[in-house]
C-alpha cells in the first residue's frame, strides 16, 4: 500500500495568476478604526508638541501670559549671553563620553565572562542586568547614602585603609565623577546583553580555524571576535550616546545640578529654565539646539559606519 504525500503548491504568480480581490470599504474602515487610536495618540502626544515647541521657541512665554514673539532672539541669547549653556554642554559631553566608553567596555568584558559554559552563569547574567531595569529614584537614593561623607559605606571603607574620604556629591571636583560611576553601574547591563547576543551568533568554525592556525586567545579576540561584534558595537554607540546625552533622572535625584552647577547637564538646564524660571520659550529653544546636536553627531556616526563595521559572519 502506497501513500501519497501532498505538498503545498506555491502561489501562482505572473501574468496568468489570479488577481487578488481588492479589500472592501468595510475592511479598510476596520483597519483605520484599529490603527486610529495609535495614530491619534502619536500625532497628539508626540508630533504636535514637537511642532508646537518650535513655535514656542520663537517667543517669550511663561505659560501664564500670552506669548510675545521674539524671532531668533532666544537662540541668539543662548549662544552669546548665557555662559551656563557652554558649561552644561561641556558637562554633558564629559558625562556622555565617559559613560559610553566605560559601559560598552565593561559590558564587553562581562559579556565575554557570561559567554562561558559554567554552572550558574544565568544567575550572573541576571545580576549584571538587574540595575538596568531598577527604578532610577531608588538607585539615586541608595547611592546617595553610599556617597554620604560621614556615615556612607564608601567613605567608611576608604577610612579603614587610610585613604582620604572626599565629599563625593558635595565637592565640585568629584560630583560629576560620582554620578558617572552610578550611571555606568546602572547602564552596563544593556550593552552586556547586546554584546552577549553578538558573541553567541558568531560562527564557531571561524574561531576553530583560528585555533588551528595557532592564534593566541588575544589574537582570536582582536582579529575574529571583535570585528564580528562591530555591528553590535555600532548599534550601542548610537543608542548609548543618545540616552547619555539626554541624562536627567540620576542628576535630578542625586545632585539637582550642583554643587555650583558642577553636574548641570543640558537636559537639567532645560528643565530649570522651563519649570524653575518659567521661561518656556527659552527652554524650547534649548530643546531644539539639543535635537540639532544629537542629529548631527548621529549622522556623523552613520556616515563613518562603513569604515569600521563588518557584517560578514
Secondary structure, 3 states (H helix, E strand, C coil): CCCCCCCCCCCCCCCCCCCCCCCCHHHHHHHHHHHHHHHHHHHHHHHHHHHHHHHHCCEECCCCCCCEECCCHHHHHHHHCCHHHHHHHHHHHHHHHHHHHHHHHHHHHHHHHHCCCCCCHHHHHHHHHHHHHCCHHHHHHHHHHHCCCCCCHHHHHHHHCCCCCCCCCCCCCCHHHHHHHHHHHHHHHHHHHHHHHHHHCCCHHHHHHHHHCCCCHHHHHHHHHHHHCHHHHHHHHHHHHHHHHCCCHHHHHHCCCCCCCCCCCHHHHHHHHHHHCCCHHHHHHHHHHHHHHHHHHHHHHHHCHHHHCCCCC
